[in-house]
Amino acid sequence: MRQDEQFAIVVDSWFDGERHHDKTPTTLRVNNGRVTEIASGDHAADLGKRGIPVERGGFLMPGLVDAHVHLFLDGGVTDNKVRADHLKQPLERLAEAARQGARQARGCGVTLVRDAGDRHGINHLIRAEAGDPASGLPQVRSAGLGVKRAKRYGAFMATDVDDEDSIWHVVSDLASSSDEIKLILTGIIDFDAGAVTDEPQFTLHETQLIVAAARAGGRKTFAHCSGAKGLAIAARAGVGSIEHGFFMDREILGLMADGRIAWTPTFCPVHFQWAHPEVIGWPTQTIGNLRRILDSHAEHLLLADSLGVPLLLGTDAGSMGVAHGRAVFEEIDRYLEAGLSLAAVLRAATSAARRYFGLGDPVLARGAPFDAVLLAESPFDDIKSLRSPLKCWSTLPVAYGR
């Protein structure tokens, strides 16, 4: 969208990021990339006489947000060798894969993504390129490099730290260029065992130090974390958000609610492995573990919503079987299956992340940036309409450091 463009949209109903407005047609006017007026009724005829172009659609909502992606990874690839070979490509090819993934997300109505770490700095590159409205990219928040322990999980997205001086120095340095600090607090789930079997990478004191160093640099932290031990450390250390968070419990959710710690549950990678066990070759017992993990995750998502834990919708796109853009709809399905209302799910997919990121205008309202998706009909009538956006607008790139 040109920043000086003026137009209007008439829709049958709309969702502002918090509330569903479905009683009467609504006309929204946009000028210089911002909403200038929201009026009940269909004012197309009058606006047309004044030379203002008018678009029509069944439903309008804020652009979708995927709060956890890895742009340089191709989630559509499910062969392990091909995935490994992908990581060996020259940086420019990895960068082009990231551009393609980001544009694929944009085509699905995703207008903002948070890249959760890569060791190459491609996420920073794509963030910069997204500042050009002609790029066709969604807005990008970039974590740059995360932090981890040597010889522990996370080498593809993080750098190593060791003693307290190292932690403070590295986190302070990363804060100078990253929108948030990514902390690799635990490893991955042992699905055969049905548990997280390794110890957390950082102690409570060390995690508190990471959080403090990030805050000193004006940044929030978000923690890759699953398993009771790691979750307890993350919640007590006061990280900004917990990513994945499998094997959650009520006590941890209570701490998160009290501390306003957000949760990005990322069902998609685990659900893919449960739905397509033949890709990995999982035996029957492991498939059962996957199902139990997913069921517990859904139960705790619903509990988190009832306790007031801020929920963000993120997919871990780039993981095996988790395609950029399309995975958002699959993640939405998991939230709905867990029992959340559609309004709650759409909040998690739109305004909640914008509010968590500190953006000044998290909802569609007068004066807000016009960051929106137009649909043929309301998802409150037919959820499948989300999958076929007519058009999306993303006018103002997210400024680094906001």
Backbone hydrogen bonds in HBPLUS format (Angstrom, degrees):
<---DONOR---> <-ACCEPTOR-->    atom                        ^
c    i                          cat <-CA-CA->   ^        H-A-AA   ^      H-
h    n   atom  resd res      DA  || num        DHA   H-A  angle D-A-AA Bond
n    s   type  num  typ     dist DA aas  dist angle  dist       angle   num
A0005-GLU N   A0002-ARG O   3.08 MM   3  5.24 165.5  2.10 112.0 115.2     1
A0032-ASN N   A0005-GLU O   3.27 MM  27  5.69 136.8  2.47 131.5 143.5     2
A0007-PHE N   A0030-VAL O   3.02 MM  23  5.47 156.2  2.08 148.3 155.3     3
A0030-VAL N   A0007-PHE O   2.84 MM  23  5.47 169.7  1.85 169.2 166.4     4
A0008-ALA N   A0053-PRO O   2.88 MM  45  6.26 142.3  2.03 150.3 162.4     5
A0055-GLU N   A0008-ALA O   2.81 MM  47  6.23 159.3  1.86 148.1 153.4     6
A0009-ILE N   A0028-LEU O   2.84 MM  19  5.28 151.9  1.92 150.0 159.4     7
A0028-LEU N   A0009-ILE O   2.88 MM  19  5.28 162.7  1.91 153.6 158.6     8
A0010-VAL N   A0055-GLU O   2.86 MM  45  6.30 159.3  1.90 157.2 161.9     9
A0057-GLY N   A0010-VAL O   3.16 MM  47  6.59 145.5  2.29 157.6 159.3    10
A0011-VAL N   A0026-THR O   2.98 MM  15  5.54 159.6  2.03 156.7 161.7    11
A0026-THR N   A0011-VAL O   2.95 MM  15  5.54 157.5  2.00 156.2 163.6    12
A0013-SER N   A0058-GLY O   3.28 MM  45  6.50 138.1  2.46 133.7 144.9    13
A0060-LEU N   A0013-SER O   3.32 MM  47  6.88 140.1  2.49 134.7 145.6    14
A0014-TRP N   A0021-HIS O   2.92 MM   7  5.26 159.9  1.96 146.5 153.2    15
A0021-HIS N   A0014-TRP O   2.69 MM   7  5.26 175.3  1.69 174.1 174.4    16
A0015-PHE N   A0060-LEU O   2.89 MM  45  6.35 155.4  1.95 159.7 168.0    17
A0016-ASP N   A0019-ARG O   3.06 MM   3  5.74 154.2  2.13 158.6 158.9    18
A0364-LEU N   A0016-ASP O   2.85 MM 348  4.79 152.5  1.93 133.6 141.7    19
A0041-GLY N   A0025-PRO O   2.58 MM  16  4.85 156.1  1.64 150.6 141.6    20
A0027-THR N   A0039-ALA O   2.81 MM  12  5.24 173.5  1.81 164.2 166.0    21
A0039-ALA N   A0027-THR O   2.86 MM  12  5.24 169.5  1.87 156.3 159.8    22
A0029-ARG N   A0037-GLU O   2.87 MM   8  5.07 162.1  1.90 144.3 149.5    23
A0036-THR N   A0029-ARG O   2.83 MM   7  5.53 161.9  1.86 139.5 145.6    24
A0031-ASN N   A0034-ARG O   2.93 MM   3  5.51 159.8  1.97 157.6 160.0    25
A0034-ARG N   A0031-ASN O   3.06 MM   3  5.51 161.4  2.09 116.0 121.8    26
A0370-PHE N   A0033-GLY O   2.89 MM 337  5.62 165.9  1.91 137.8 137.3    27
A0035-VAL N   A0368-ALA O   2.89 MM 333  5.62 162.4  1.92 165.6 168.4    28
A0367-GLY N   A0035-VAL O   2.67 MM 332  5.21 168.2  1.68 148.2 152.2    29
A0047-LEU N   A0043-HIS O   3.09 MM   4  6.26 165.2  2.11 154.7 159.4    30
A0048-GLY N   A0044-ALA O   2.78 MM   4  5.88 155.4  1.84 152.6 159.7    31
A0049-LYS N   A0045-ALA O   3.13 MM   4  6.40 153.1  2.20 146.9 152.9    32
A0050-ARG N   A0047-LEU O   3.02 MM   3  5.09 131.0  2.26  96.5 110.3    33
A0052-ILE N   A0047-LEU O   3.02 MM   5  5.34 165.5  2.04 150.0 145.4    34
A0051-GLY N   A0048-GLY O   2.97 MM   3  5.05 160.6  2.01 108.9 112.4    35
A0058-GLY N   A0375-LEU O   2.95 MM 317  5.86 132.2  2.18 143.1 155.2    36
A0059-PHE N   A0375-LEU O   3.15 MM 316  5.05 149.0  2.25 140.0 135.4    37
A0375-LEU N   A0059-PHE O   2.79 MM 316  5.05 170.7  1.80 156.8 158.4    38
A0061-MET N   A0373-VAL O   3.10 MM 312  5.48 150.1  2.19 149.3 158.1    39
A0373-VAL N   A0061-MET O   2.76 MM 312  5.48 158.0  1.80 164.0 167.8    40
A0063-GLY N   A0371-ASP O   3.04 MM 308  5.54 151.9  2.12 108.8 110.9    41
A0064-LEU N   A0109-GLY O   2.96 MM  45  5.92 152.8  2.03 157.1 154.0    42
A0111-THR N   A0064-LEU O   2.93 MM  47  5.83 141.6  2.08 145.8 153.2    43
A0065-VAL N   A0349-ALA O   2.80 MM 284  5.38 144.8  1.92 150.6 156.3    44
A0066-ASP N   A0112-LEU O   3.06 MM  46  6.55 153.7  2.13 155.8 162.0    45
A0114-ARG N   A0066-ASP O   3.02 MM  48  6.54 148.3  2.12 158.1 158.2    46
A0067-ALA N   A0313-LEU O   3.01 MM 246  5.89 177.1  2.02 134.1 135.0    47
A0316-ASP N   A0068-HIS O   2.72 MM 248  5.07 146.7  1.83 149.0 151.3    48
A0069-VAL N   A0114-ARG O   3.05 MM  45  6.17 147.3  2.16 154.9 155.8    49
A0116-ALA N   A0069-VAL O   2.73 MM  47  5.74 168.1  1.75 172.1 171.2    50
A0070-HIS N   A0317-ALA O   2.88 MM 247  6.00 143.3  2.01 152.3 162.8    51
A0073-LEU N   A0070-HIS O   3.13 MM   3  5.78 162.9  2.16 120.2 125.6    52
A0077-VAL N   A0074-ASP O   3.29 MM   3  5.94 164.8  2.31 115.6 119.9    53
A0321-GLY N   A0075-GLY O   2.77 MM 246  5.03 125.6  2.07 147.4 148.2    54
A0083-ARG N   A0079-ASP O   2.92 MM   4  6.17 156.1  1.98 155.1 162.7    55
A0084-ALA N   A0080-ASN O   2.91 MM   4  6.11 154.4  1.97 145.4 152.3    56
A0085-ASP N   A0081-LYS O   2.83 MM   4  6.08 158.8  1.88 151.8 157.8    57
A0086-HIS N   A0082-VAL O   2.92 MM   4  6.08 143.4  2.06 140.7 150.6    58
A0088-LYS N   A0085-ASP O   3.00 MM   3  5.20 148.8  2.10 104.9 114.7    59
A0089-GLN N   A0086-HIS O   3.23 MM   3  5.59 168.0  2.24 113.9 116.6    60
A0093-ARG N   A0090-PRO O   3.07 MM   3  5.52 126.0  2.37 108.0 121.0    61
A0094-LEU N   A0090-PRO O   3.15 MM   4  6.54 156.5  2.21 151.4 158.6    62
A0095-ALA N   A0091-LEU O   2.78 MM   4  6.01 153.0  1.85 151.5 159.9    63
A0096-GLU N   A0092-GLU O   2.90 MM   4  6.12 151.7  1.98 141.2 148.5    64
A0097-ALA N   A0093-ARG O   2.94 MM   4  6.21 151.4  2.03 143.5 151.2    65
A0098-ALA N   A0094-LEU O   2.97 MM   4  6.26 148.3  2.08 142.2 151.0    66
A0099-ARG N   A0095-ALA O   2.91 MM   4  6.29 153.2  1.99 148.2 155.3    67
A0100-GLN N   A0096-GLU O   2.92 MM   4  6.17 161.6  1.96 149.1 153.9    68
A0101-GLY N   A0097-ALA O   2.90 MM   4  6.13 159.3  1.94 147.3 153.1    69
A0102-ALA N   A0098-ALA O   2.89 MM   4  6.08 159.5  1.93 150.1 155.7    70
A0103-ARG N   A0099-ARG O   2.86 MM   4  6.09 161.8  1.89 153.0 158.0    71
A0104-GLN N   A0100-GLN O   2.86 MM   4  6.01 149.3  1.95 145.1 154.2    72
A0105-ALA N   A0101-GLY O   2.99 MM   4  6.27 150.9  2.08 143.2 150.6    73
A0106-ARG N   A0102-ALA O   2.95 MM   4  6.28 158.5  2.00 147.9 153.7    74
A0107-GLY N   A0103-ARG O   2.92 MM   4  6.16 151.9  2.00 146.1 153.1    75
A0108-CYS N   A0105-ALA O   2.93 MM   3  5.20 145.5  2.05 105.4 116.3    76
A0110-VAL N   A0105-ALA O   3.09 MM   5  5.29 157.9  2.14 143.1 137.8    77
A0109-GLY N   A0106-ARG O   2.98 MM   3  5.19 161.2  2.01 113.8 116.2    78
A0139-GLN N   A0111-THR O   2.92 MM  28  5.90 158.2  1.97 134.7 130.5    79
A0113-VAL N   A0139-GLN O   2.95 MM  26  6.37 152.9  2.02 149.6 155.9    80
A0141-ARG N   A0113-VAL O   2.85 MM  28  6.24 156.8  1.90 156.4 163.8    81
A0115-ASP N   A0141-ARG O   2.73 MM  26  6.07 157.4  1.78 177.3 169.2    82
A0143-ALA N   A0115-ASP O   3.11 MM  28  6.11 143.0  2.25 147.6 158.3    83
A0118-ASP N   A0144-GLY O   3.11 MM  26  6.18 151.8  2.19 145.6 154.2    84
A0119-ARG N   A0156-PHE O   3.05 MM  37  5.60 146.3  2.17 133.4 127.4    85
A0125-LEU N   A0121-GLY O   3.16 MM   4  6.51 155.2  2.22 144.9 152.0    86
A0126-ILE N   A0122-ILE O   2.88 MM   4  6.17 164.0  1.91 158.9 161.2    87
A0127-ARG N   A0123-ASN O   2.98 MM   4  6.08 150.2  2.07 140.7 149.5    88
A0128-ALA N   A0124-HIS O   3.04 MM   4  6.33 155.6  2.10 147.5 152.8    89
A0129-GLU N   A0125-LEU O   2.99 MM   4  6.32 159.5  2.04 149.4 155.3    90
A0130-ALA N   A0126-ILE O   2.86 MM   4  5.98 146.2  1.98 146.0 154.5    91
A0131-GLY N   A0128-ALA O   3.12 MM   3  5.52 155.8  2.18 107.8 115.2    92
A0132-ASP N   A0129-GLU O   3.09 MM   3  5.85 170.7  2.10 121.7 124.6    93
A0135-SER N   A0132-ASP O   2.89 MM   3  5.48 168.5  1.91 126.0 129.3    94
A0179-ASP N   A0142-SER O   2.84 MM  37  5.58 162.4  1.87 168.5 167.1    95
A0146-GLY N   A0157-MET O   2.82 MM  11  5.96 161.7  1.85 138.9 144.9    96
A0159-THR N   A0146-GLY O   2.85 MM  13  6.10 160.0  1.89 142.0 138.7    97
A0147-VAL N   A0182-LYS O   2.86 MM  35  6.35 141.7  2.01 148.4 158.5    98
A0184-ILE N   A0147-VAL O   3.00 MM  37  6.06 169.4  2.01 173.4 172.1    99
A0148-LYS N   A0159-THR O   2.91 MM  11  5.98 144.5  2.03 157.5 160.0   100
A0161-VAL N   A0148-LYS O   2.87 MM  13  6.12 143.1  2.01 166.5 178.5   101
A0152-ARG N   A0149-ARG O   3.29 MM   3  5.58 140.8  2.45 134.6 128.8   102
A0157-MET N   A0154-GLY O   3.02 MM   3  5.62 163.2  2.05 120.7 126.2   103
A0158-ALA N   A0154-GLY O   3.02 MM   4  5.76 118.2  2.42 155.4 171.7   104
A0167-ILE N   A0163-ASP O   2.95 MM   4  6.30 158.8  1.99 153.9 160.2   105
A0168-TRP N   A0164-GLU O   3.00 MM   4  6.25 171.3  2.01 154.4 155.6   106
A0169-HIS N   A0165-ASP O   2.95 MM   4  6.08 167.6  1.97 151.6 155.5   107
A0170-VAL N   A0166-SER O   2.87 MM   4  5.90 173.7  1.87 157.4 159.5   108
A0171-VAL N   A0167-ILE O   2.98 MM   4  5.96 168.0  1.99 152.8 156.7   109
A0172-SER N   A0168-TRP O   2.99 MM   4  5.94 157.4  2.05 141.7 148.8   110
A0173-ASP N   A0169-HIS O   2.98 MM   4  6.15 152.2  2.06 145.1 152.8   111
A0174-LEU N   A0170-VAL O   2.87 MM   4  6.15 163.0  1.90 155.3 159.8   112
A0175-ALA N   A0171-VAL O   2.93 MM   4  6.07 149.8  2.02 147.2 155.3   113
A0176-SER N   A0173-ASP O   3.13 MM   3  5.52 151.7  2.21 107.0 115.3   114
A0177-SER N   A0174-LEU O   3.09 MM   3  5.77 164.4  2.11 119.5 124.0   115
A0178-SER N   A0174-LEU O   2.95 MM   4  5.87 143.9  2.08 158.4 169.6   116
A0181-ILE N   A0220-LYS O   2.92 MM  39  6.28 167.5  1.94 155.2 159.2   117
A0222-PHE N   A0181-ILE O   2.91 MM  41  6.33 152.7  1.99 156.2 158.7   118
A0183-LEU N   A0222-PHE O   2.93 MM  39  6.08 163.4  1.96 149.7 152.8   119
A0224-HIS N   A0183-LEU O   2.83 MM  41  6.15 153.4  1.90 158.3 167.4   120
A0185-LEU N   A0224-HIS O   3.04 MM  39  5.75 139.4  2.21 143.8 154.9   121
A0201-GLN N   A0185-LEU O   2.71 MM  16  5.23 165.7  1.73 148.2 152.8   122
A0186-THR N   A0224-HIS O   3.36 MM  38  6.57 146.3  2.48 145.5 150.1   123
A0190-ASP N   A0195-ALA O   2.85 MM   5  5.51 157.5  1.90 151.2 154.4   124
A0194-GLY N   A0190-ASP O   2.74 MM   4  5.86 127.3  2.02 138.9 155.8   125
A0195-ALA N   A0190-ASP O   3.18 MM   5  5.51 155.3  2.24 143.5 144.9   126
A0207-THR N   A0203-THR O   2.89 MM   4  6.07 158.1  1.94 150.0 156.3   127
A0208-GLN N   A0204-LEU O   2.86 MM   4  6.09 157.5  1.91 153.4 159.8   128
A0209-LEU N   A0205-HIS O   2.98 MM   4  6.25 144.9  2.11 142.1 152.0   129
A0210-ILE N   A0206-GLU O   2.99 MM   4  6.35 151.7  2.07 146.1 153.1   130
A0211-VAL N   A0207-THR O   2.96 MM   4  6.26 163.2  1.98 153.0 157.0   131
A0212-ALA N   A0208-GLN O   2.87 MM   4  6.06 156.8  1.92 145.1 151.9   132
A0213-ALA N   A0209-LEU O   2.85 MM   4  6.05 159.8  1.89 151.0 156.1   133
A0214-ALA N   A0210-ILE O   2.93 MM   4  6.12 158.3  1.98 149.2 155.4   134
A0215-ARG N   A0211-VAL O   2.93 MM   4  6.15 161.1  1.97 148.3 153.6   135
A0216-ALA N   A0212-ALA O   2.90 MM   4  6.10 151.4  1.98 145.3 153.4   136
A0217-GLY N   A0213-ALA O   3.18 MM   4  6.42 134.7  2.40 135.7 146.6   137
A0217-GLY N   A0214-ALA O   2.99 MM   3  5.11 130.7  2.24  97.7 111.5   138
A0219-ARG N   A0214-ALA O   2.80 MM   5  4.97 164.9  1.82 138.5 137.1   139
A0218-GLY N   A0215-ARG O   2.89 MM   3  4.79 161.0  1.92 104.5 108.9   140
A0240-GLY N   A0221-THR O   2.83 MM  19  5.05 128.7  2.10 123.5 139.3   141
A0241-SER N   A0221-THR O   3.22 MM  20  6.78 136.8  2.41 140.7 151.6   142
A0223-ALA N   A0241-SER O   2.93 MM  18  6.37 159.7  1.97 158.7 159.9   143
A0243-GLU N   A0223-ALA O   2.80 MM  20  5.69 174.5  1.81 152.3 151.2   144
A0225-CYS N   A0243-GLU O   3.21 MM  18  6.03 169.3  2.23 160.7 160.0   145
A0245-GLY N   A0225-CYS O   2.80 MM  20  5.51 141.3  1.95 163.9 167.8   146
A0227-GLY N   A0246-PHE O   2.92 MM  19  6.15 169.6  1.93 161.5 159.3   147
A0231-LEU N   A0227-GLY O   2.94 MM   4  6.01 164.6  1.96 162.8 168.0   148
A0232-ALA N   A0228-ALA O   3.03 MM   4  6.09 156.5  2.09 145.4 151.0   149
A0233-ILE N   A0229-LYS O   3.21 MM   4  6.49 156.1  2.27 144.8 150.9   150
A0234-ALA N   A0230-GLY O   2.92 MM   4  6.18 167.2  1.93 155.3 158.5   151
A0235-ALA N   A0231-LEU O   2.97 MM   4  6.10 169.3  1.98 152.7 155.3   152
A0236-ARG N   A0232-ALA O   3.03 MM   4  6.06 162.6  2.06 145.4 150.7   153
A0237-ALA N   A0233-ILE O   2.87 MM   4  5.89 140.8  2.02 147.8 158.2   154
A0239-VAL N   A0234-ALA O   3.38 MM   5  5.86 176.2  2.39 159.0 160.1   155
A0238-GLY N   A0235-ALA O   3.32 MM   3  5.35 147.0  2.44  96.4 105.6   156
A0262-ALA N   A0240-GLY O   3.02 MM  22  6.38 156.3  2.08 153.1 146.7   157
A0242-ILE N   A0262-ALA O   2.89 MM  20  6.29 155.5  1.95 147.1 149.8   158
A0264-THR N   A0242-ILE O   2.92 MM  22  6.25 165.9  1.94 164.1 165.7   159
A0245-GLY N   A0243-GLU O   3.08 MM   2  5.65 123.8  2.41 107.1  91.5   160
A0244-HIS N   A0264-THR O   2.79 MM  20  5.91 160.0  1.83 165.4 158.6   161
A0253-LEU N   A0249-ASP O   3.08 MM   4  6.36 161.3  2.12 152.0 157.8   162
A0254-GLY N   A0250-ARG O   2.89 MM   4  6.15 148.1  1.99 147.9 156.6   163
A0255-LEU N   A0251-GLU O   3.08 MM   4  6.48 154.1  2.15 148.2 154.3   164
A0256-MET N   A0252-ILE O   2.90 MM   4  6.21 155.2  1.97 150.7 158.3   165
A0257-ALA N   A0253-LEU O   2.83 MM   4  6.06 156.9  1.89 149.0 154.9   166
A0258-ASP N   A0254-GLY O   2.97 MM   4  6.18 162.3  2.01 148.1 152.9   167
A0259-GLY N   A0255-LEU O   2.91 MM   4  6.04 153.8  1.98 146.0 153.4   168
A0260-ARG N   A0256-MET O   2.82 MM   4  5.62 107.0  2.37 138.9 154.1   169
A0261-ILE N   A0256-MET O   2.87 MM   5  4.65 157.8  1.91 136.1 141.0   170
A0260-ARG N   A0257-ALA O   3.37 MM   3  5.07 158.3  2.42  95.6 101.9   171
A0263-TRP N   A0310-PRO O   2.89 MM  47  6.35 146.4  2.00 160.1 171.1   172
A0312-LEU N   A0263-TRP O   2.95 MM  49  6.00 170.5  1.96 149.4 149.9   173
A0271-HIS N   A0267-PHE O   2.96 MM   4  5.91 167.6  1.98 159.7 161.9   174
A0272-PHE N   A0268-CYS O   2.89 MM   4  6.00 157.1  1.94 154.9 160.1   175
A0273-GLN N   A0269-PRO O   3.31 MM   4  6.55 158.6  2.36 139.9 144.5   176
A0274-TRP N   A0270-VAL O   2.99 MM   4  6.32 146.8  2.10 147.5 157.3   177
A0275-ALA N   A0271-HIS O   2.81 MM   4  5.99 163.5  1.84 155.0 159.5   178
A0276-HIS N   A0272-PHE O   2.80 MM   4  5.84 140.3  1.95 147.8 158.2   179
A0279-VAL N   A0276-HIS O   3.12 MM   3  5.91 158.4  2.17 121.9 126.7   180
A0281-GLY N   A0277-PRO O   2.71 MM   4  5.69 151.0  1.80 151.2 160.9   181
A0282-TRP N   A0277-PRO O   3.09 MM   5  5.22 148.7  2.20 139.6 140.7   182
A0287-ILE N   A0283-PRO O   3.05 MM   4  6.38 156.4  2.10 154.4 161.8   183
A0288-GLY N   A0284-THR O   3.02 MM   4  6.33 151.9  2.10 148.1 155.5   184
A0289-ASN N   A0285-GLN O   2.99 MM   4  6.39 147.3  2.10 142.3 151.7   185
A0290-LEU N   A0286-THR O   2.89 MM   4  6.22 158.6  1.94 153.6 158.6   186
A0291-ARG N   A0287-ILE O   3.05 MM   4  6.34 154.7  2.11 145.4 151.9   187
A0292-ARG N   A0288-GLY O   2.98 MM   4  6.25 158.8  2.03 149.7 155.2   188
A0293-ILE N   A0289-ASN O   2.88 MM   4  6.11 157.7  1.93 153.7 160.0   189
A0294-LEU N   A0290-LEU O   2.98 MM   4  6.21 161.7  2.02 148.8 153.4   190
A0295-ASP N   A0291-ARG O   2.92 MM   4  6.11 160.1  1.96 149.9 155.5   191
A0296-SER N   A0292-ARG O   2.99 MM   4  6.13 161.7  2.02 148.1 152.6   192
A0297-HIS N   A0293-ILE O   2.96 MM   4  6.10 153.0  2.03 144.6 152.8   193
A0298-ALA N   A0294-LEU O   2.92 MM   4  6.18 157.5  1.97 150.5 155.7   194
A0299-GLU N   A0295-ASP O   3.01 MM   4  6.24 158.7  2.06 145.7 151.6   195
A0300-HIS N   A0296-SER O   2.98 MM   4  6.23 156.3  2.04 148.4 154.2   196
A0301-LEU N   A0297-HIS O   2.87 MM   4  6.10 140.4  2.02 144.1 155.7   197
A0302-LEU N   A0298-ALA O   3.12 MM   4  6.38 163.0  2.15 152.4 155.0   198
A0303-LEU N   A0299-GLU O   3.13 MM   4  6.39 153.8  2.20 139.4 147.0   199
A0304-ALA N   A0300-HIS O   2.81 MM   4  5.91 155.2  1.87 141.2 148.1   200
A0305-ASP N   A0301-LEU O   3.01 MM   4  6.30 155.3  2.07 148.8 154.7   201
A0306-SER N   A0302-LEU O   3.12 MM   4  6.42 155.1  2.18 144.6 150.9   202
A0307-LEU N   A0303-LEU O   2.96 MM   4  6.23 140.7  2.12 147.6 158.8   203
A0308-GLY N   A0304-ALA O   3.07 MM   4  6.21 119.3  2.46 140.0 154.3   204
A0309-VAL N   A0304-ALA O   2.99 MM   5  5.20 158.8  2.04 153.7 151.1   205
A0308-GLY N   A0305-ASP O   3.27 MM   3  5.24 149.0  2.38  97.2 106.2   206
A0313-LEU N   A0348-ALA O   3.03 MM  35  5.25 141.0  2.19 135.5 124.1   207
A0319-SER N   A0316-ASP O   3.02 MM   3  5.99 158.6  2.07 147.1 152.5   208
A0318-GLY N   A0322-VAL O   2.93 MM   4  5.72 166.9  1.95 159.4 160.2   209
A0322-VAL N   A0319-SER O   2.91 MM   3  5.34 160.7  1.95 143.5 141.1   210
A0327-ALA N   A0323-ALA O   3.08 MM   4  5.47 152.7  2.16 155.4 156.3   211
A0326-ARG N   A0324-HIS O   3.01 MM   2  5.80 134.5  2.23 102.8  90.3   212
A0328-VAL N   A0325-GLY O   3.06 MM   3  5.69 150.0  2.15 116.2 123.9   213
A0329-PHE N   A0326-ARG O   3.15 MM   3  5.76 132.4  2.39 112.8 122.1   214
A0330-GLU N   A0327-ALA O   3.04 MM   3  4.94 116.8  2.45  93.0 109.1   215
A0331-GLU N   A0327-ALA O   2.84 MM   4  6.13 156.6  1.89 156.3 162.6   216
A0332-ILE N   A0328-VAL O   2.91 MM   4  6.16 154.7  1.98 146.2 153.4   217
A0333-ASP N   A0329-PHE O   3.00 MM   4  6.26 150.9  2.09 138.9 146.4   218
A0334-ARG N   A0330-GLU O   3.09 MM   4  6.47 148.3  2.19 143.3 151.3   219
A0335-TYR N   A0331-GLU O   3.08 MM   4  6.46 155.9  2.14 151.6 157.3   220
A0336-LEU N   A0332-ILE O   2.99 MM   4  6.28 159.3  2.03 152.8 158.6   221
A0337-GLU N   A0333-ASP O   2.86 MM   4  6.07 158.4  1.90 150.3 156.5   222
A0338-ALA N   A0334-ARG O   3.01 MM   4  6.20 140.0  2.17 140.5 150.9   223
A0340-LEU N   A0335-TYR O   3.31 MM   5  5.95 159.4  2.36 157.4 151.3   224
A0339-GLY N   A0336-LEU O   2.98 MM   3  5.24 147.6  2.09 104.3 114.4   225
A0345-VAL N   A0341-SER O   2.99 MM   4  6.31 155.3  2.05 150.6 157.9   226
A0346-LEU N   A0342-LEU O   2.86 MM   4  6.07 164.5  1.88 155.5 159.1   227
A0347-ARG N   A0343-ALA O   2.96 MM   4  6.16 145.9  2.08 142.3 151.8   228
A0348-ALA N   A0344-ALA O   3.08 MM   4  6.36 157.9  2.13 144.0 149.2   229
A0349-ALA N   A0345-VAL O   2.99 MM   4  6.26 135.2  2.20 140.2 153.3   230
A0350-THR N   A0347-ARG O   3.17 MM   3  5.18 160.8  2.20 103.2 109.1   231
A0352-ALA N   A0347-ARG O   2.92 MM   5  5.66 168.6  1.93 151.5 151.6   232
A0355-ARG N   A0351-SER O   2.83 MM   4  5.98 157.7  1.88 155.9 162.0   233
A0356-TYR N   A0352-ALA O   2.89 MM   4  6.09 160.8  1.93 147.0 152.8   234
A0357-PHE N   A0353-ALA O   2.79 MM   4  5.98 156.3  1.85 154.1 160.4   235
A0359-LEU N   A0354-ARG O   2.97 MM   5  5.38 154.7  2.03 168.6 163.7   236
A0358-GLY N   A0355-ARG O   3.00 MM   3  5.12 150.5  2.09 102.0 111.4   237
A0368-ALA N   A0365-ALA O   2.96 MM   3  5.43 165.0  1.98 137.5 139.9   238
A0371-ASP N   A0369-PRO O   3.03 MM   2  5.73 122.6  2.37 108.3  92.2   239
A0372-ALA N   A0393-TRP O   2.97 MM  21  5.29 134.3  2.19 131.0 144.9   240
A0393-TRP N   A0372-ALA O   2.82 MM  21  5.29 159.5  1.86 153.0 158.8   241
A0374-LEU N   A0391-LYS O   2.83 MM  17  5.29 170.8  1.84 164.1 165.6   242
A0390-LEU N   A0374-LEU O   2.76 MM  16  5.50 151.7  1.84 153.7 161.3   243
A0381-ASP N   A0378-SER O   2.99 MM   3  5.34 154.2  2.05 106.7 114.9   244
A0382-ASP N   A0378-SER O   2.97 MM   4  6.31 156.1  2.03 144.9 152.6   245
A0385-SER N   A0382-ASP O   3.01 MM   3  5.88 166.1  2.03 125.3 129.4   246
A0386-LEU N   A0383-ILE O   3.21 MM   3  6.03 160.9  2.25 121.1 124.8   247
A0387-ARG N   A0384-LYS O   3.05 MM   3  5.63 147.0  2.16 114.7 122.6   248
A0388-SER N   A0385-SER O   3.20 MM   3  5.59 166.5  2.22 113.0 117.1   249
A0402-ARG N   A0399-ALA O   3.23 MM   3  5.92 152.9  2.30 142.9 140.8   250
